[in-house]
Amino acid sequence: MNIDIIEDDSTLGVKISGDIDMLTIKDFKQKMLDLAQTVEKNFIFDLEDVKYIDSSGIGVLISISKILKKKG
């Protein structure tokens, strides 16, 4: 899995490629939670190049969504 961050004045783009599964979830979760808690911008996730995502990956995306909603 590869994560590229593309940032401008108001938006943080997160382009993910590869698989998000039990083998990659720990790194993915830590990076995404760190970003969600520290960055004060709108997030855009580009999952076009994600070939497979399991339930743990979906869970991380839901957790990030909840964090960002709380932040407004």
N, C-alpha and C positions, 0 to 999 in steps of 0.2 A: 504494500500500500504506500502511496505517495500523497503528501499533502502540500499544496502550494497555496500561499497566502498572497492575495492581491489587494492592496489597500489604496483608497483615495480619501478625499476629505471627509466623506460621510458614510462610506461603505467599506466593509471588510468582506472580500470574496474568498471563499474557501473552496478550492478545486481539489477534489479527491479522485484518485485513480487507483485501480486494483480492487482487491477484496477487503471488505470489512467483516471480519469473522473472529472467532475465538483466538486465532493466532495473532491478530493485529489490534484487537479491541483495547488492550491496556494502553498502548501508545496513543491511539485515536482518542480515547476517552480523556486522558490526561491533557492532551493538547487542546481539545475542544473546550473542556471545562475551564482551563486556564484562560483561554481567549474570551469565553463568555463572561467570566467574572471580572476581567480587567479592561476589556475594550468597550468604549462607549460609542459604538457605531452600529449601523444596521448590518446584519449578516445576510449574505447570499451564499447558499451552498450549491456548488456545481457537482452533481453526481453523475454526469453523463458518462464518465469513464469508469464508473464503479460497475464491475462485472457481477458481483455477488455481495449481498448484505444480509446478515442473519439477524435474529431477534435482539441480540445484544447490541448490535449497531443501531437498530431502530430505537432501542431504549436510550442510547446516548443522545440521539437526535431529539427525542422527546424531552429528555432532561435539559438539554440546552435550550429548547423552546420555552420551557417553564422558567428557566433562569432569566432569559431575555424578556419574557413577558412581565416578570416581576420588576425588572429594571425600567420598563416602559419603552 
